[in-house]
Amino acid sequence: MLNGKAALVTGAGQGIGRAIAVEIARQGAAAVAVADRNGDTAAETARLVDDAGASSVAITCDLRDRDQIEAMVTTAASAFDGLDVLVNNAGIIETALTDTPTVDELPEDVWDAVYEVNLRAPWLTTKFAAPHLRRSQRGPNIVNAASVSGLTGFPHGPAYCTTKGGVIQLTRVTAVDLAPAVRCNCFCPGVIETPLSRAFIDRAEDPEAFRQAMISPQLIGRLGRAGEVAKLACFLASDDAGFITGGVFVVDGGATSWMGVRSHDSNSV
């Protein structure tokens, strides 16, 4: 599906980003640039990409730094003599940065940090990657990681929800501005089983009860898997999605499709 393409994936040191980078390699890509703030985890993902059959380069990048973002794109494009696919996957959430994440108590510096990584960085990465993508003859496209949090409100996430909603709009306007040469789509994950989500659950006063509360809205009856999100991202990046651009694709086990209140009969909704 991705035969011969060269890709850059941000936030690829673990979780969904790692799964996407490895799946891109499995689906026939020639090369994958793996970018993450943590150089060690980026290098580990790069080894997995190599094992999956693609060439790799690991790039350490702080996405809050404009110059590092530009250097990241240049490094990837230079290493592969071009760029065909950009996956803007990296993201952070305020609950990992502060104990007061509500809209009225969120520290301004935490808002700024979430904005810089979640929205400013995808825009800058797209800006710097666009010239390389326009030159590609191998179905160039961009895949952005938004979130169901960008579609509806969630408690304790004013910066995360706002920036992920912004990613959805960035996706649409990018599809318009770069058409017809470059496609752009985004996926909106719900609660996905990753190291970060497990750490978030484990910090709860009653982790198991909190985990069950996270599972409860899922019509599928479980949390999502990083590999499931990766397969969607790879489809959007592939030539099979050649007539799809400006799209927003939800992968959340059905959680946002209903009110989340079941009847007394557990087999009915």
Secondary structure in CASP SS format (residue, H / E / C, confidence):
PFRMAT SS
TARGET T0000
AUTHOR 0000-0000-0000
METHOD secondary structure of the structure
MODEL  1
M C 1.00
L C 1.00
N C 1.00
G C 1.00
K C 1.00
A E 1.00
A E 1.00
L E 1.00
V E 1.00
T C 1.00
G C 1.00
A C 1.00
G C 1.00
Q C 1.00
G H 1.00
I H 1.00
G H 1.00
R H 1.00
A H 1.00
I H 1.00
A H 1.00
V H 1.00
E H 1.00
I H 1.00
A H 1.00
R H 1.00
Q C 1.00
G C 1.00
A C 1.00
A C 1.00
A E 1.00
V E 1.00
A E 1.00
V E 1.00
A E 1.00
D E 1.00
R C 1.00
N C 1.00
G H 1.00
D H 1.00
T H 1.00
A H 1.00
A H 1.00
E H 1.00
T H 1.00
A H 1.00
R H 1.00
L H 1.00
V H 1.00
D H 1.00
D H 1.00
A C 1.00
G C 1.00
A C 1.00
S E 1.00
S E 1.00
V E 1.00
A E 1.00
I E 1.00
T E 1.00
C C 1.00
D C 1.00
L C 1.00
R C 1.00
D C 1.00
R H 1.00
D H 1.00
Q H 1.00
I H 1.00
E H 1.00
A H 1.00
M H 1.00
V H 1.00
T H 1.00
T H 1.00
A H 1.00
A H 1.00
S H 1.00
A H 1.00
F H 1.00
D C 1.00
G C 1.00
L C 1.00
D C 1.00
V E 1.00
L E 1.00
V E 1.00
N E 1.00
N C 1.00
A C 1.00
G C 1.00
I C 1.00
I C 1.00
E H 1.00
T H 1.00
A H 1.00
L C 1.00
T C 1.00
D C 1.00
T C 1.00
P C 1.00
T C 1.00
V C 1.00
D C 1.00
E C 1.00
L C 1.00
P C 1.00
E H 1.00
D H 1.00
V H 1.00
W H 1.00
D H 1.00
A H 1.00
V H 1.00
Y H 1.00
E H 1.00
V H 1.00
N H 1.00
L H 1.00
R H 1.00
A H 1.00
P H 1.00
W H 1.00
L H 1.00
T H 1.00
T H 1.00
K H 1.00
F H 1.00
A H 1.00
A H 1.00
P H 1.00
H H 1.00
L H 1.00
R H 1.00
R H 1.00
S C 1.00
Q C 1.00
R C 1.00
G C 1.00
P C 1.00
N E 1.00
I E 1.00
V E 1.00
N E 1.00
A E 1.00
A C 1.00
S C 1.00
V H 1.00
S H 1.00
G H 1.00
L C 1.00
T C 1.00
G C 1.00
F C 1.00
P C 1.00
H C 1.00
G C 1.00
P H 1.00
A H 1.00
Y H 1.00
C H 1.00
T H 1.00
T H 1.00
K H 1.00
G H 1.00
G H 1.00
V H 1.00
I H 1.00
Q H 1.00
L H 1.00
T H 1.00
R H 1.00
V H 1.00
T H 1.00
A H 1.00
V H 1.00
D H 1.00
L H 1.00
A C 1.00
P C 1.00
A C 1.00
V C 1.00
R E 1.00
C E 1.00
N E 1.00
C E 1.00
F E 1.00
C E 1.00
P E 1.00
G C 1.00
V C 1.00
I E 1.00
E E 1.00
T C 1.00
P H 1.00
L H 1.00
S H 1.00
R H 1.00
A H 1.00
F H 1.00
I H 1.00
D H 1.00
R C 1.00
A C 1.00
E C 1.00
D C 1.00
P H 1.00
E H 1.00
A H 1.00
F H 1.00
R H 1.00
Q H 1.00
A H 1.00
M H 1.00
I H 1.00
S C 1.00
P C 1.00
Q C 1.00
L C 1.00
I C 1.00
G C 1.00
R C 1.00
L C 1.00
G E 1.00
R E 1.00
A H 1.00
G H 1.00
E H 1.00
V H 1.00
A H 1.00
K H 1.00
L H 1.00
A H 1.00
C H 1.00
F H 1.00
L H 1.00
A H 1.00
S C 1.00
D H 1.00
D H 1.00
A H 1.00
G C 1.00
F C 1.00
I C 1.00
T C 1.00
G C 1.00
G C 1.00
V E 1.00
F E 1.00
V E 1.00
V E 1.00
D C 1.00
G C 1.00
G C 1.00
A H 1.00
T H 1.00
S H 1.00
W C 1.00
M C 1.00
G C 1.00
V C 1.00
R C 1.00
S C 1.00
H C 1.00
D C 1.00
S C 1.00
N C 1.00
S C 1.00
V C 1.00
END
